[in-house]
Every structure is written in C-alpha cells, then in structure tokens.
Amino acid sequence: MLPDPDCRHGYSFDLLEEALGEERFDELMHWMGGQTLMLCDGRRYDPVTESYTETHEAHGPVVYAWDVKRFLAGGPILD
C-alpha cells in the first residue's frame, strides 16, 4: 500500500522510489512520459504583493496523486 502523499501537490520522487522500489518507480517514470508533473519549490506567488512566500518544504518534482493511482490501477495515460 502506498503511503499518503508527502507534498500537498502529490508524491515526491523520493517517496515514490522508496515506496515502490527502483524497478516499479522506473516503470512509473516511463508511464509518466508526456504526463504533467509539478515542480514544488516550497513557496507560493502572491500577485497582490508580487512576491513569493515560503509555504512548506520544497519537494522538487512531484507526481500528482491521481496519476499515481491510475498507474497502480493499470489505467491509461490521459494527457
């Protein structure tokens, strides 16, 4: 069973590789070819102040939870 996402945007690569193992993680990355990833830098842009504020830990590349669930269920690529 996969743990809960470690980022509010989804799963970090580190967590996915740890949870899935190297081989299954590589399969996910192949499946993700052409899919949309999120780059989490741990901050949010405020258009009013035109500046960034730190919001949480930066996770780097993040896979959306719905894509991970679809991959694990054997579903198709939708993007």
C-alpha positions as CSV (number, residue, x, y, z in Angstrom):
1,M,0.0,0.0,0.0
2,L,1.2,3.4,-0.9
3,P,1.6,6.0,1.9
4,D,-0.2,9.3,1.8
5,P,1.4,12.0,-0.4
6,D,4.3,13.9,1.2
7,C,3.5,17.1,-0.6
8,R,0.2,19.0,-0.9
9,H,0.6,18.7,-4.6
10,G,1.2,14.9,-4.7
11,Y,4.1,12.5,-4.3
12,S,7.8,13.4,-4.4
13,F,10.1,11.3,-6.5
14,D,12.0,10.3,-3.2
15,L,8.8,9.0,-1.6
16,L,7.7,7.1,-4.7
17,E,11.0,5.4,-5.2
18,E,11.1,4.4,-1.6
19,A,7.5,3.1,-1.6
20,L,7.5,1.4,-5.0
21,G,11.1,0.2,-5.2
22,E,13.5,1.1,-8.0
23,E,12.1,-1.2,-10.7
24,R,8.4,-0.2,-10.2
25,F,9.4,3.5,-9.9
26,D,11.2,3.2,-13.3
27,E,8.0,1.8,-14.7
28,L,6.1,4.7,-13.4
29,M,8.5,7.2,-14.8
30,H,8.2,5.5,-18.2
31,W,4.4,5.6,-17.9
32,M,4.6,9.3,-16.9
33,G,6.3,10.2,-20.3
34,G,4.2,13.0,-21.6
35,Q,2.2,13.4,-18.4
36,T,2.3,16.7,-16.4
37,L,4.5,16.9,-13.3
38,M,4.5,19.6,-10.6
39,L,7.8,21.3,-9.5
40,C,7.4,22.1,-5.8
41,D,9.8,24.8,-4.7
42,G,8.1,25.3,-1.3
43,R,6.8,28.7,-2.0
44,R,3.7,30.5,-3.3
45,Y,3.4,33.5,-5.5
46,D,1.2,36.4,-4.2
47,P,0.0,38.5,-7.2
48,V,-1.0,41.3,-4.8
49,T,2.5,41.8,-3.4
50,E,4.2,40.5,-6.5
51,S,6.4,38.3,-4.3
52,Y,6.9,34.8,-3.2
53,T,6.3,33.5,0.4
54,E,7.7,30.3,1.8
55,T,4.9,27.8,2.5
56,H,6.5,24.4,3.1
57,E,9.4,22.2,2.4
58,A,10.5,22.1,-1.3
59,H,9.9,18.6,-2.7
60,G,11.3,19.1,-6.3
61,P,9.5,17.1,-9.0
62,V,6.1,15.8,-7.8
63,V,3.7,13.4,-9.4
64,Y,0.0,14.2,-8.9
65,A,-1.7,11.6,-6.7
66,W,-4.4,10.9,-9.3
67,D,-1.7,9.9,-11.8
68,V,-0.1,7.5,-9.3
69,K,-3.4,5.9,-8.5
70,R,-4.2,5.5,-12.2
71,F,-0.8,3.9,-12.9
72,L,-1.1,1.5,-10.0
73,A,-4.6,0.5,-11.2
74,G,-3.2,-0.2,-14.7
75,G,-5.1,2.7,-16.2
76,P,-4.3,4.5,-19.4
77,I,-2.3,7.7,-19.9
78,L,-4.8,10.6,-20.3
79,D,-2.6,13.7,-21.1
